[in-house]
Amino acid sequence: MRVLVAEDDARTREGLQTILEGEGYDVVCARDGGQALEMFGNATFDFVLLDIMMPRLNGYDVCRAIRKANAAVPVVFISAKSEEIDKVLGLELGADDFISKPFGVREVVARMRAITRRSMRGRVDEDGLRDFGFGPYTVSPTELQAVDGTAVLELSLREVRLLKALASSVGVVLGRGRLYRECWGEEPPLESRTLDQHIAKLRKKIEVDAKSPKLIQTVHGLGYRYCG
């Protein structure tokens, strides 16, 4: 999913980009409202994060323009302006949510996952969004969850992609390069441990014993294999 982040503060902008890319989103950043509106007009985005106080055009004006062009794309305001009247105005303009600075990583992730679920529920028939099995779990891409009876595991977009890639080739060794290309959409950086770190995190969620994994096995020197 592609996200437009419009934020004039470089540190906040880079922080949001890091958080969202870590979750598996494709992030495009704008430094001000004018640039954000230009980017929105030149590409398709699944949702938009807008700061309110920005140069050229403020977030409210950008939201108004976006709503004229697209009434459905989710918009979230992120701003230090936390007064109730600002939130009401933002929601009246068509914003789907409002996050006040300073914010925590968990809050941003939770809000983005909630919006992602809402936007994906109407797209079940699209490729890759139907539920699939992984060991004892039923993985629901639209809900970003894996369910086993009453146990519900919260997943990121990236984790869903990894499980989908592994489940599509039961018993087959998938090389690190292939998995990285399929789940990150690019060539893996040299000496990168990003994939291994994500696999380790996944194992802690889905394996009975992450130190002795049964579902996602390491094939040393080659990659990983799903033993369903």
Secondary structure, 3 states (H helix, E strand, C coil): CEEEEECCCHHHHHHHHHHHHHHCCEEEEECCHHHHHHHHHHCCCCEEEECCCCCCCCHHHHHHHHHHHCCCCCEEEEECCCCHHHHHHHHHCCCCEEEECCCCHHHHHHHHHHHHHHHHHHHCCCCCCCCEEECCEEEECCCCEEEECCEEEECCHHHHHHHHHHHCCCCCEEEHHHHHHHHHCCCCCCCCCHHHHHHHHHHHHHCCCCCCCCCEEEECCCEEEECC
